[in-house]
Amino acid sequence: GGCAACAPPPAAAAPPQAQPQPQKRKVPRRFRRRRNQVPEEVTGNAALQAAVAALPSNYNFEVYKTVWKAREAKARHVGLQMPEGLLMYACLLADIVRRFGGPQVEDVSIFGDVTYGACCVEDLSAEALGVDFLVHYGHSCLVPMQDTVVRVLYVFVEIAFDVSHAVASLEATFADAAGVDDALPEWLAHQRRGGAARRLELEEEEDEEDGGEGAGEEGAAATAATGPGIKVAVMGTVQFASAIAETATRLREAGRLGRVPLREVVVPQALPLSPGETLGCTSASLDAGTELVVFLADGRFHLEATMISNPHVPALRYDPYGKDLTWEGYDHAAMKAQRREAIDRAEGATRWGVILGTLGRQGNPAILSHVRRRLRERGAAHVVILLSEIFPAKLKLFSDLDAFVQIACPRLSVDWGTYFDRPVLNPFEFEVCTGGVAWRDVYPMDFYKKGSGKWTNYAHPTRQLGLE
């Protein structure tokens, strides 16, 4: 698979012609990209096939494509980077690339540092080590290939599993339910009632501020009739991209979950991510008519991004490894109270530490420039701190600073902000603190989503450091 971040730019329009020209037949994209297909000399190599057979059959490491791209790039020094869960296969993959990547391959290096996501792609370290072709496993291409300093191949490592069991588990969950609310466990129903009451209070406060003109668009959409059946969104991590699509197709074909009819089944997309793909810091926003999220992932971290940005939608998570289907909840009130308290404490700060994450490409220099510009406008003293990982004990050493803004991982502030002795804001919270944007009742999870605010990566034309 591929992602929209690496799609080529549209071709420039042709200049007007003095005389009408015959229309050229448009060649389908799949034929125009034929040169990217792996040739038979690679896929038909018996020795390579035997080596690939040593890898788990349900993990798609795209070995044939990797070998072909290494040859095509005339790579001399290949680097392999992957999350810790895949490191057990690193030596075998290195041997395969060294043996079949072409006679020009002189060395293969494995990057052993922690890799939390595609934001940690180590192209800068690769360049420093003389690597001219880097293979990044397990994540999609958040940092587009045209922005990396060495050639990078992103391998999603899609994992196949028995989708029929996931669908059967969903059907069993709704076997005796007339709707989503009937299927909710009591603890989650109670949590959601509390959240709904708080949202109603906020809507009433907004109505009073607007002169009692009624609910806004979001409130109106939430109370509008949605027709018979429920709308379900199917999402997950990029490793299960194919399974997400297959699950959605099977649900559409079935037309119901147990006794509950399905009005619509969607696979939402937050560009430039792949359809259904969710990151720990970026999720698609679901409309008010969506009544259920089905999330395919082996952990909660990525799902939490969806729950944070879509508090109105209950979520079921299917773990493809344990074959477990569980209802998941999130304490929105506690999280938002903690983050508002941190923002309020930081408003009086006069000495700031601006942390640029150096773990791969976590830190965006363009966002750094934006943050520094805002601090200069406020007359606030600040210092830039480069850190690969951010720990409470480390920040305690900077005793002269009043507050921090970290341009690394937005979830670090959300999930672990209470462990620090001073406010550690992420770029969105910094914008709220400095008056650049108003606080939002629905906390945004859009760090790598196109078309979002100045605190996000794609709001800036480049990832370069500004000089102003």
C-alpha positions in Angstrom: 0.0 0.0 0.0 0.9 3.7 -0.2 -0.2 6.9 1.4 -1.3 10.2 0.0 1.7 12.0 1.5 3.9 10.5 -1.1 1.6 11.0 -4.1 3.3 12.9 -6.9 2.2 16.5 -7.5 -0.4 17.1 -10.2 1.1 17.8 -13.6 1.2 21.5 -14.7 -1.5 22.5 -17.1 -0.5 22.6 -20.8 -0.3 26.0 -22.5 -3.2 27.0 -24.8 -2.7 25.9 -28.4 -3.3 28.0 -31.4 -4.9 25.1 -33.3 -7.1 22.4 -31.8 -5.1 19.3 -31.1 -6.3 15.7 -31.2 -7.0 14.4 -27.7 -4.6 11.9 -26.4 -6.0 8.7 -25.0 -5.6 8.8 -21.2 -3.6 5.9 -20.0 -4.9 4.3 -16.8 -2.6 5.0 -13.8 -1.9 1.3 -13.3 -0.3 1.1 -16.7 1.6 4.3 -16.3 3.2 2.9 -13.2 4.1 -0.4 -14.7 7.8 0.3 -14.3 7.3 0.0 -10.5 6.3 -3.6 -10.8 8.8 -6.1 -9.4 10.3 -8.0 -12.4 10.1 -11.8 -12.7 13.8 -12.1 -12.2 13.3 -11.1 -8.6 9.9 -12.7 -7.8 10.9 -15.9 -9.6 14.2 -16.3 -7.8 14.0 -19.7 -6.1 16.7 -19.0 -3.6 15.0 -15.7 -2.6 11.7 -17.5 -2.3 13.2 -20.0 0.1 14.6 -17.1 2.2 11.3 -15.3 2.3 9.6 -18.6 3.4 11.6 -18.3 6.7 9.6 -15.2 7.6 6.0 -15.5 9.0 3.6 -16.0 6.2 1.0 -13.6 7.5 3.5 -10.7 7.8 4.0 -8.8 4.5 7.6 -7.5 4.6 7.5 -6.7 0.9 10.8 -8.5 0.5 10.7 -8.7 -3.3 9.9 -5.0 -3.6 12.7 -4.2 -1.2 15.3 -6.2 -3.1 14.2 -4.7 -6.4 14.3 -1.1 -5.0 17.8 -1.7 -3.6 19.0 -2.8 -7.0 17.2 0.0 -8.7 18.7 2.6 -6.4 22.2 1.0 -6.8 22.3 1.1 -3.0 25.7 0.4 -1.5 24.8 0.8 2.2 21.3 -0.2 3.2 19.7 0.7 6.6 16.9 -1.2 8.2 14.7 0.5 10.8 11.7 -1.0 12.6 9.8 -1.0 15.9 11.0 -3.3 18.7 8.2 -5.8 17.9 9.8 -6.6 14.6 13.5 -6.5 15.6 13.4 -10.3 15.9 13.3 -10.5 12.1 15.9 -7.8 11.5 18.9 -10.1 11.1 17.1 -12.3 8.6 15.9 -9.3 6.6 19.5 -7.9 6.6 20.9 -11.2 5.3 18.3 -11.3 2.5 19.1 -7.7 1.4 22.8 -8.3 1.6 22.5 -11.5 -0.5 19.9 -10.5 -3.0 20.0 -6.7 -3.1 22.5 -6.7 -5.9 26.3 -7.0 -6.1 26.7 -3.2 -5.3 25.4 -3.7 -1.7 28.5 -3.5 0.5 26.9 -3.2 3.9 23.5 -3.5 5.7 23.0 -1.7 9.1 20.2 -2.3 11.6 18.9 0.7 13.5 18.3 -0.5 17.0 17.1 2.7 18.7 13.5 2.9 19.8 11.0 3.6 17.0 7.6 4.8 18.2 6.2 5.6 14.8 6.9 6.9 11.3 7.7 10.3 12.9 10.9 8.5 14.1 12.2 7.8 10.6 16.0 8.1 11.0 17.0 9.5 7.6 19.3 12.1 9.1 21.2 9.5 11.2 21.3 7.3 8.1 23.0 10.1 6.1 25.5 10.6 8.9 26.3 6.8 8.8 26.7 6.8 5.0 23.5 4.9 4.4 22.1 5.7 1.0 18.9 3.6 1.1 16.8 3.3 4.2 13.9 0.8 4.7 11.5 1.9 7.4 9.2 -1.0 8.5 5.9 -0.9 10.3 4.6 2.6 9.6 3.3 4.8 6.8 5.1 7.6 5.2 4.4 10.6 7.5 7.6 12.3 6.3 7.2 12.3 2.5 10.0 10.6 0.6 10.8 13.9 -1.2 11.5 15.5 2.2 14.0 12.9 3.4 17.8 13.4 2.9 18.3 9.8 1.8 16.1 7.5 -0.3 13.5 5.8 2.0 11.2 2.9 1.3 8.3 2.6 3.7 7.1 -0.9 4.3 3.8 -1.0 6.2 4.2 -4.7 7.2 0.5 -5.5 6.8 -0.5 -8.4 9.0 -3.2 -10.9 7.8 -5.6 -12.5 10.2 -9.0 -14.2 10.2 -11.4 -11.3 9.6 -14.4 -13.7 9.8 -13.7 -14.2 13.5 -13.8 -10.4 14.1 -17.1 -10.1 12.2 -18.6 -13.1 14.1 -17.5 -11.5 17.4 -19.3 -8.3 16.4 -22.4 -10.1 15.5 -22.4 -12.0 18.8 -22.0 -8.7 20.7 -25.2 -7.4 19.2 -27.2 -10.7 19.1 -29.6 -9.6 21.7 -29.4 -5.8 21.3 -31.8 -3.5 19.6 -29.2 -0.8 19.2 -25.8 0.3 20.4 -27.0 1.6 23.7 -28.5 -1.8 24.5 -25.1 -3.5 24.0 -23.0 -1.1 26.1 -21.7 -2.4 29.4 -23.0 -0.5 32.4 -19.7 1.2 33.2 -19.4 2.6 29.7 -23.0 3.6 29.6 -22.5 5.5 32.9 -19.3 7.2 31.6 -21.1 8.2 28.4 -24.1 9.6 30.3 -21.8 11.8 32.3 -20.1 13.0 29.1 -23.4 13.7 27.4 -24.6 15.7 30.4 -21.5 17.8 30.3 -21.8 18.4 26.6 -25.4 19.5 27.1 -24.3 22.0 29.8 -21.7 23.4 27.3 -24.3 23.7 24.6 -26.6 25.6 26.9 -23.8 28.0 27.9 -23.1 28.6 24.2 -26.8 29.2 23.5 -26.9 31.9 26.3 -23.7 33.5 24.9 -25.3 33.5 21.4 -28.5 35.1 22.6 -30.5 31.9 22.8 -30.5 31.3 19.1 -30.4 27.5 19.6 -27.8 24.8 19.1 -24.9 25.3 16.7 -24.4 23.2 13.6 -22.7 20.4 15.6 -25.5 20.3 18.1 -28.2 20.3 15.5 -26.5 17.5 13.6 -26.2 15.5 16.8 -30.0 15.7 17.4 -31.1 15.4 13.8 -32.9 12.2 12.7 -30.5 9.7 11.2 -32.9 7.2 9.7 -33.2 3.5 10.5 -30.2 1.5 11.4 -26.8 2.6 12.7 -23.7 4.1 11.0 -20.5 2.3 11.8 -16.9 3.5 11.1 -14.2 0.9 10.7 -10.6 2.0 11.6 -7.3 0.7 12.9 -3.6 0.8 12.6 -1.8 0.7 9.2 -0.7 -3.0 9.8 -4.3 -3.9 9.3 -5.2 -1.7 6.4 -6.4 -4.6 4.2 -8.3 -6.1 7.1 -10.1 -2.8 7.8 -11.3 -2.7 4.2 -12.4 -6.4 4.3 -14.2 -5.9 7.6 -16.1 -3.0 6.2 -17.0 -4.9 3.1 -18.3 -7.9 5.1 -20.4 -5.7 7.3 -21.9 -3.9 4.3 -22.7 -7.3 2.7 -24.3 -8.5 5.9 -26.4 -5.4 6.3 -26.7 -5.9 10.1 -24.9 -6.6 13.3 -26.9 -9.3 15.1 -30.4 -7.7 15.4 -29.1 -4.2 14.6 -29.5 -3.0 11.0 -26.6 -1.1 9.5 -27.5 2.1 7.8 -24.0 2.8 6.6 -20.5 1.4 7.0 -17.6 3.8 6.3 -13.8 3.7 6.4 -12.9 7.3 7.3 -9.7 9.0 6.2 -7.6 11.8 7.6 -5.4 12.9 4.7 -2.6 12.1 4.0 -3.1 8.9 6.0 -4.4 5.8 4.3 -8.2 5.0 4.6 -9.0 3.9 8.1 -5.5 4.5 9.3 -5.1 6.1 12.8 -2.0 7.3 14.6 -1.5 8.0 18.2 -1.7 11.7 17.4 -3.9 11.8 14.4 -7.4 10.5 13.8 -10.2 11.1 11.3 -13.1 13.1 12.7 -16.4 11.3 12.6 -19.7 13.1 11.9 -22.4 13.2 14.5 -24.4 10.5 12.8 -21.8 7.9 13.5 -22.9 5.6 16.3 -20.1 3.0 16.6 -16.4 2.7 15.9 -14.9 -0.7 15.2 -11.2 -0.5 15.7 -8.6 -3.2 14.7 -5.5 -3.0 16.8 -3.6 -4.9 19.5 -3.5 -2.0 21.9 -5.3 1.1 23.0 -2.8 3.9 22.2 -4.0 4.5 18.6 -7.6 4.0 19.5 -7.4 6.6 22.2 -6.6 9.2 19.5 -10.0 8.3 17.9 -11.8 8.4 21.2 -10.3 11.8 22.2 -11.3 13.4 18.9 -14.7 11.7 18.7 -16.1 11.6 22.3 -19.6 11.1 21.0 -18.9 7.7 19.5 -18.6 4.4 21.5 -15.8 2.1 20.5 -15.2 -1.6 20.1 -11.6 -2.8 19.8 -10.8 -6.1 18.2 -7.3 -7.5 19.0 -6.3 -9.7 16.1 -3.6 -11.5 18.2 -5.7 -12.4 21.2 -8.9 -12.6 19.2 -10.7 -10.5 21.8 -13.4 -7.9 21.2 -13.7 -5.3 24.0 -15.6 -2.1 24.7 -13.3 0.8 25.3 -13.8 4.0 27.2 -11.9 7.2 27.9 -12.1 9.7 30.8 -12.4 12.9 28.7 -13.3 15.1 31.6 -10.2 14.2 33.6 -7.9 14.6 30.7 -9.3 18.0 29.7 -9.2 19.3 33.2 -5.6 18.3 33.6 -4.6 19.9 30.3 -6.5 23.1 31.0 -4.8 23.3 34.4 -1.4 23.0 32.7 -2.3 25.7 30.2 -3.5 28.1 32.9 -0.3 27.6 34.9 1.8 28.3 31.8 0.0 31.6 31.0 2.2 33.4 33.5 5.5 31.9 32.3 8.2 34.4 31.3 11.0 31.9 30.7 10.2 29.1 28.3 12.0 26.0 27.3 11.2 25.1 23.6 11.9 21.4 23.2 12.6 20.1 19.6 12.4 16.3 19.5 15.4 14.8 17.8 14.2 11.2 17.8 14.0 10.7 14.0 11.8 13.4 12.5 9.6 13.9 15.6 10.6 17.6 15.8 9.4 19.8 13.0 11.7 22.9 12.6 8.9 24.8 10.9 6.7 24.5 14.0 9.7 25.5 16.1 10.1 28.7 14.1 6.4 29.4 14.6 6.6 28.9 18.4 9.6 31.1 18.7 7.9 33.8 16.7 5.0 33.8 19.0 7.2 33.9 22.1 9.1 36.9 20.7 5.8 38.7 20.0 5.0 38.2 23.7 8.4 39.3 24.8 9.0 36.0 26.6 12.5 34.8 27.1 13.1 31.3 25.8 15.8 28.7 25.0 15.7 25.9 22.5 16.4 22.4 23.9 17.2 19.4 21.7 16.1 16.1 23.2 15.6 12.6 21.8 13.3 11.6 24.6 11.6 13.7 27.3 11.6 12.6 30.9 10.6 14.4 34.1 14.0 13.9 35.7 15.7 15.6 32.7 13.4 18.6 32.7 13.9 19.1 36.4 17.5 20.0 35.7 16.3 23.1 33.8 15.3 24.8 37.1 15.4 28.4 35.7 12.5 27.8 33.3 8.8 28.3 34.1 7.2 26.2 31.4 8.0 24.1 28.4 6.5 23.5 24.9 7.5 20.2 23.3 7.5 19.8 19.6 7.9 16.0 19.5 4.9 13.9 20.5 1.6 15.6 21.3 0.4 12.6 23.3 3.4 12.9 25.7 1.7 16.0 27.2 -1.7 14.5 27.1 -0.8 11.1 28.7 2.1 12.0 30.9 1.9 15.7 31.5 1.0 15.3 35.2 4.3 13.6 35.9 6.2 16.8 35.3 6.7 19.5 37.9 6.0 22.3 35.5 3.7 22.7 32.5 4.8 20.8 29.4 2.5 21.8 26.6 2.2 20.4 23.1 1.9 22.8 20.2 -1.9 22.9 20.3 -1.9 23.7 24.0 0.8 26.4 23.4 -1.5 28.0 20.8 -4.3 28.1 23.4 -2.0 29.5 26.0 -0.6 32.3 23.8 -4.0 33.3 22.4 -3.5 31.8 18.9 -6.6 29.6 19.1 -9.5 29.1 21.5 -9.7 26.0 23.7 -11.9 23.3 22.2 -14.3 21.1 24.0 -13.4 18.3 21.6 -9.6 18.0 21.9 -8.0 17.8 18.5 -6.0 14.8 17.4 -4.7 16.2 14.1 -0.9 16.6 14.3 -0.4 15.0 10.9 -3.7 15.9 9.3 -3.7 18.2 6.3 -5.8 21.4 6.6 -5.4 21.8 10.3 -4.0 24.6 12.5 -0.6 26.1 12.9 0.3 23.6 15.6 0.2 20.8 13.0 2.9 19.5 10.6 1.2 20.1 7.2 0.2 23.7 8.1 3.7 24.8 7.1 4.9 24.7 3.5 8.2 22.9 4.4 9.8 21.3 7.4 12.7 23.8 7.3 13.7 26.2 10.0 12.6 29.7 9.4 15.1 32.5 9.8 12.7 35.4 10.8 
